[in-house]
Amino acid sequence: MQTRAIRLYGKEDLRLDTFELPPIKEDEILVKIISDSVCMSTYKLSKQGAAHKRARPDLKERPSVIGHEMSGVIIETGAKWKDLYQEGQKFTVLPTVTENGRMKTAGYYYETYGGDCTYCILPREVMEHGCLIPFNGDSFFEASLSEPTACIIAGYRRMYHTSEEDHEHRMGVKPQGSLVIFGACGPMGLECIDYALQLENGPSKIVAVDMSKERLNRAEKMLVPDPESGKELYFVNANECRDMAEELKDLNGGRGYDDVFVYAPVEALIEQADRVLGKDGCMNFFAGPVDQSLSARINMYNVHYSYTHLVGFTGSTNEDLHDALKLMEQKRIRPTVMVTHIGGLSSAIETTLHVPEIPGGKKMIYTQIDLPLTAIEDFAELGRENPLFEKLAVSCEAHNGCWNAEAEKILLDEYNVDLTR
């Protein structure tokens, strides 16, 4: 089986290669990748190369296929898995396997397994650890977004609160509490809001902070609380605040917040987040920095007397991923709000290397086609001369400006993508 794949050979050295995959072993599975969402983590990997903690040390000789937010169909199953997985089944994966104390992650470590390719081979440890997950939703892109959504769920579950009566840590955000999200209108921040809005026994007040008026306007249009939920959602433009911490507290009745997420690796933002923590407030630093020496000043007086605390986490668990997929299948969360661009495999290199410079949210790569990276907001203009984009524009407009399952089918049908082989 021949495959085309984006492989990492070293720092900022990504190449689109065509090569032969070996026949699968009895404990492996051959899959066809349909979609892979570009993750900021892959950008960080491309900037660091072999210096990245999850990368292979021998990338130059054994390059890794990049991409880990993938979805596709099972093409061929090894004999060991015939009774568990069916050919033609839609799937996604939990990217990281820890085996004998060693972490192996799709998109970082494997030579023939990753998301930015046409075909790849799932190694036996993926199935043995339950990391191959069937998906029963009506699109591939949502399955690709299940991994970042699972990371968001993991972030919520890593939060904790304490008590003056005992030493027990009560996991999760504070029930009916107050939550502020810094960097809220980037792709992950948007789903963080979306998840909070449906979270039972979650925060009752949600404040989304961002610096982009355009992104704030888009988020306010797409994310609206259910009137019966009792939840309040506020959008705050940081550029319009003289003293952001005090103005955020004013919005919360003069009090600090129970829970705070920081979605951008910026020293000043971390310090602002620390300032808005209330008693027993928990801050989650959710933005993995490229700078390994990134530091910020934390108020230790408040740590001691107000019990403020800080957590961090990267990745997700199998349970998180299953819950993300279940919420998508039940239509309780809408990760589609994250997607602002689509493109083909040939656009993946430049997209990955320049993610921070490209406005908008998630960039969804359809690996079976070649298409320049294109913003959804440009579909209508492109549709004046291109019938495909005309149809995509109509479909997205009917879905509140969002990418959707119907638009994905239009795209795959236009390129005659075969989902059976």
DAMODA-V438635 format. One record per pair of residues at least 24 apart in sequence whose C-alpha atoms are under 8 Angstrom apart, sorted by the first residue. I is the first residue (numbers start at 1). J is the second residue. D is the distance in whole Angstrom. If there is no record, write none. Layout:
# DAMODA-V438635
I:J:D / I:J:D
This chain:
# DAMODA-V438635
2:119:8 / 3:117:7 / 3:118:6 / 3:119:5 / 3:120:7 / 4:117:5 / 4:118:6 / 4:119:7 / 5:65:6 / 5:116:6 / 5:117:4 / 5:118:7 / 6:65:6 / 6:66:6 / 6:116:6 / 6:117:6 / 6:348:8 / 6:349:7 / 7:63:6 / 7:64:5 / 7:65:4 / 7:66:6 / 8:46:7 / 8:49:7 / 8:59:7 / 8:63:5 / 8:64:5 / 8:65:6 / 8:66:7 / 9:49:7 / 9:59:5 / 9:60:5 / 9:61:8 / 9:62:8 / 9:63:5 / 9:64:7 / 10:46:7 / 10:48:8 / 10:49:5 / 10:50:6 / 10:59:6 / 10:60:6 / 10:63:8 / 11:46:6 / 11:47:5 / 11:48:5 / 11:49:4 / 11:50:7 / 12:46:5 / 12:47:5 / 12:48:8 / 12:49:7 / 12:353:7 / 13:46:7 / 13:49:8 / 14:46:8 / 14:349:6 / 15:349:7 / 16:346:7 / 16:349:8 / 21:112:7 / 21:120:7 / 21:121:8 / 24:78:7 / 24:121:7 / 25:78:6 / 26:77:8 / 26:78:4 / 26:79:5 / 26:80:6 / 26:81:8 / 27:78:5 / 27:79:7 / 27:80:5 / 27:81:7 / 27:123:7 / 27:124:5 / 28:77:7 / 28:78:5 / 28:81:8 / 28:121:7 / 28:122:6 / 28:123:5 / 28:124:5 / 29:74:7 / 29:75:8 / 29:76:6 / 29:77:5 / 29:78:6 / 29:81:8 / 29:121:6 / 29:122:5 / 29:123:7 / 29:124:8 / 30:74:6 / 30:75:6 / 30:76:5 / 30:77:6 / 30:119:7 / 30:120:6 / 30:121:5 / 30:122:6 / 31:72:7 / 31:73:6 / 31:74:4 / 31:75:5 / 31:76:7 / 31:119:6 / 31:120:6 / 31:121:6 / 31:122:7 / 32:72:5 / 32:73:5 / 32:74:6 / 32:75:6 / 32:118:6 / 32:119:5 / 32:120:7 / 32:419:8 / 32:421:8 / 33:70:7 / 33:71:6 / 33:72:4 / 33:73:7 / 33:115:7 / 33:116:8 / 33:117:6 / 33:118:5 / 33:119:6 / 33:120:7 / 33:367:7 / 33:368:8 / 34:70:8 / 34:71:6 / 34:72:5 / 34:73:8 / 34:118:7 / 34:140:7 / 34:366:6 / 34:367:6 / 34:368:6 / 35:70:6 / 35:71:5 / 35:72:7 / 35:115:8 / 35:140:6 / 35:141:6 / 35:144:6 / 35:364:7 / 35:365:6 / 35:366:5 / 35:367:6 / 36:67:7 / 36:68:7 / 36:69:5 / 36:70:4 / 36:71:6 / 36:115:5 / 36:116:6 / 36:141:7 / 36:144:6 / 36:364:6 / 36:365:5 / 36:366:7 / 36:367:7 / 37:67:8 / 37:68:8 / 37:69:5 / 37:70:7 / 37:141:8 / 37:144:6 / 37:145:7 / 37:362:7 / 37:363:6 / 37:364:4 / 37:365:6 / 38:67:7 / 38:69:7 / 38:348:8 / 38:351:8 / 38:352:7 / 38:362:7 / 38:363:6 / 38:364:6 / 38:365:7 / 39:67:8 / 39:68:8 / 39:69:7 / 39:352:8 / 39:362:8 / 40:352:8 / 40:355:7 / 40:356:8 / 41:288:8 / 42:66:7 / 42:67:7 / 42:107:8 / 42:352:7 / 43:352:5 / 43:353:6 / 43:354:8 / 43:355:7 / 44:290:6 / 45:108:8 / 46:352:8 / 46:353:7 / 47:353:8 / 54:103:7 / 54:104:7 / 54:105:7 / 54:108:6 / 54:109:7 / 55:108:5 / 55:109:6 / 56:108:7 / 56:109:5 / 62:111:6 / 63:110:8 / 63:111:6 / 64:107:7 / 64:108:6 / 64:109:6 / 64:110:5 / 64:111:5 / 64:112:7 / 64:113:8 / 64:114:8 / 65:106:8 / 65:107:5 / 65:108:7 / 65:109:8 / 65:110:6 / 65:111:6 / 65:112:6 / 65:113:6 / 65:114:5 / 65:115:7 / 65:116:7 / 65:117:7 / 66:106:7 / 66:107:4 / 66:108:6 / 66:114:5 / 66:115:6 / 66:116:6 / 67:106:7 / 67:107:4 / 67:108:8 / 67:114:5 / 67:115:4 / 67:116:5 / 68:95:6 / 68:105:8 / 68:106:5 / 68:107:5 / 68:114:6 / 68:115:5 / 68:116:8 / 69:93:8 / 69:95:8 / 69:115:6 / 69:144:5 / 69:145:6 / 69:146:8 / 69:147:6 / 69:148:7 / 70:114:8 / 70:115:5 / 70:116:8 / 70:143:7 / 70:144:5 / 71:115:8 / 71:140:6 / 71:141:7 / 71:143:6 / 71:144:5 / 72:140:7 / 73:419:7 / 73:420:8 / 75:420:7 / 75:421:6 / 88:419:7 / 88:420:6 / 89:134:7 / 89:135:8 / 90:134:6 / 90:135:6 / 90:136:7 / 90:140:8 / 91:132:7 / 91:133:5 / 91:134:4 / 91:135:5 / 91:143:7 / 92:132:6 / 92:133:5 / 92:134:6 / 92:135:7 / 92:143:6 / 92:144:7 / 92:146:8 / 93:131:5 / 93:132:5 / 93:133:6 / 93:147:8 / 94:131:5 / 94:132:7 / 94:133:7 / 94:147:7 / 94:316:8 / 94:317:8 / 94:318:7 / 94:321:7 / 95:131:7 / 96:131:8 / 96:315:8 / 97:125:7 / 97:126:7 / 97:129:7 / 97:131:8 / 116:345:7 / 116:348:7 / 116:365:8 / 116:367:6 / 117:345:7 / 117:367:6 / 118:367:6 / 118:368:6 / 130:318:8 / 131:318:7 / 133:322:8 / 135:325:7 / 136:329:7 / 137:328:7 / 137:329:5 / 138:405:6 / 139:404:8 / 139:405:5 / 139:408:7 / 140:405:8 / 141:364:7 / 141:405:8 / 141:408:8 / 142:328:8 / 142:335:7 / 142:336:7 / 143:325:7 / 145:335:7 / 146:321:6 / 146:324:6 / 146:325:6 / 147:316:8 / 147:321:6 / 147:324:8 / 148:188:7 / 149:188:8 / 149:191:7 / 149:321:8 / 149:324:6 / 149:335:7 / 150:315:8 / 150:316:6 / 150:317:8 / 150:320:5 / 150:321:5 / 150:323:7 / 150:324:5 / 151:314:7 / 151:315:5 / 151:316:5 / 151:320:7 / 152:188:7 / 152:191:7 / 152:192:6 / 153:195:8 / 153:316:8 / 153:320:6 / 153:324:7 / 154:313:8 / 154:315:8 / 154:316:5 / 154:317:7 / 154:320:6 / 155:284:7 / 155:286:7 / 155:312:8 / 155:313:7 / 158:311:7 / 158:312:8 / 158:313:7 / 159:259:8 / 159:282:6 / 159:283:8 / 159:284:7 / 159:311:7 / 160:282:7 / 161:280:6 / 161:281:7 / 161:282:7 / 162:280:7 / 173:202:6 / 173:203:7 / 173:258:8 / 173:259:6 / 174:202:7 / 174:203:7 / 174:258:7 / 174:259:7 / 175:201:5 / 175:202:5 / 175:203:6 / 175:204:8 / 176:201:6 / 176:202:6 / 176:203:4 / 176:204:5 / 176:205:8 / 177:202:7 / 177:203:5 / 177:204:6 / 177:205:7 / 177:257:8 / 177:258:6 / 177:259:8 / 178:203:5 / 178:204:6 / 178:205:5 / 178:206:6 / 178:252:8 / 178:257:5 / 178:258:5 / 178:259:6 / 179:203:6 / 179:205:6 / 179:206:5 / 179:207:6 / 179:257:6 / 179:258:6 / 179:259:5 / 179:260:6 / 179:261:8 / 180:206:6 / 180:207:5 / 180:208:6 / 180:209:7 / 180:257:7 / 180:259:7 / 180:260:5 / 180:261:6 / 181:206:8 / 181:207:6 / 181:208:5 / 181:209:6 / 181:260:6 / 181:261:5 / 181:262:6 / 181:263:7 / 182:208:7 / 182:209:5 / 182:210:6 / 182:260:8 / 182:261:6 / 182:262:5 / 182:263:6 / 182:264:7 / 182:269:7 / 182:273:8 / 183:208:8 / 183:209:6 / 183:210:5 / 183:211:8 / 183:262:7 / 183:263:5 / 183:264:6 / 184:208:5 / 184:209:6 / 184:210:6 / 184:263:7 / 185:209:8 / 185:210:6 / 185:215:6 / 185:216:6 / 185:219:6 / 186:215:8 / 186:338:8 / 186:360:7 / 186:361:6 / 187:337:8 / 187:338:5 / 187:339:7 / 187:360:8 / 187:361:4 / 187:362:6 / 188:263:8 / 188:338:7 / 189:263:7 / 190:219:7 / 190:337:7 / 190:338:6 / 191:334:8 / 191:335:6 / 191:337:7 / 191:338:7 / 193:223:8 / 194:223:7 / 194:333:6 / 194:334:7 / 194:335:8 / 195:333:6 / 197:225:6 / 197:226:8 / 197:231:7 / 198:332:7 / 198:333:7 / 203:231:7 / 204:230:7 / 204:231:5 / 204:232:6 / 205:231:6 / 205:232:5 / 205:233:6 / 206:231:8 / 206:232:6 / 206:233:5 / 206:234:6 / 207:233:6 / 207:234:5 / 207:235:6 / 207:236:7 / 208:233:8 / 208:234:6 / 208:235:5 / 208:236:6 / 209:235:6 / 209:236:5 / 209:237:6 / 209:238:6 / 210:235:8 / 210:236:7 / 210:237:5 / 210:238:6 / 211:237:5 / 211:238:5 / 211:239:6 / 212:237:7 / 213:237:7 / 215:360:8 / 222:337:7 / 222:400:7 / 244:272:8 / 245:272:6 / 245:273:8 / 245:275:6 / 245:276:5 / 246:276:8 / 248:276:7 / 249:276:7 / 256:281:8 / 257:281:6 / 258:282:6 / 259:283:6 / 259:284:8 / 260:284:6 / 261:285:6 / 261:286:7 / 262:286:6 / 262:287:7 / 263:287:5 / 265:289:5 / 265:294:8 / 267:294:7 / 267:295:7 / 267:296:5 / 268:296:7 / 270:296:7 / 271:296:6 / 271:297:6 / 271:298:7 / 274:298:6 / 274:299:7 / 275:299:8 / 277:308:7 / 278:306:7 / 278:308:7 / 279:306:5 / 279:307:6 / 279:308:6 / 280:306:6 / 280:307:5 / 280:308:5 / 280:309:7 / 281:306:8 / 281:307:7 / 281:308:5 / 281:309:6 / 282:308:6 / 282:309:5 / 282:310:6 / 282:311:7 / 283:308:8 / 283:309:6 / 283:310:5 / 283:311:6 / 284:310:6 / 284:311:5 / 284:312:6 / 285:310:7 / 285:311:6 / 285:312:5 / 285:313:8 / 286:312:6 / 286:313:7 / 286:314:8 / 288:314:8 / 336:402:6 / 336:403:6 / 336:404:7 / 337:402:6 / 337:403:8 / 338:362:5 / 339:363:6 / 339:364:7 / 339:402:7 / 339:403:7 / 340:375:6 / 340:376:6 / 340:377:8 / 340:402:8 / 340:403:7 / 341:373:6 / 341:374:5 / 341:375:4 / 341:376:6 / 342:366:7 / 342:373:6 / 342:374:5 / 342:375:7 / 342:376:7 / 343:370:7 / 343:371:5 / 343:372:5 / 343:373:4 / 343:374:6 / 344:368:7 / 344:369:5 / 344:370:4 / 344:371:4 / 344:372:6 / 344:373:7 / 345:369:6 / 345:370:6 / 345:371:7 / 346:370:6 / 346:371:7 / 346:372:7 / 347:371:7 / 347:372:6 / 347:373:6 / 368:417:7 / 369:415:7 / 369:417:8 / 376:401:8 / 376:402:8 / 376:403:7 / 377:401:8 / 388:414:7
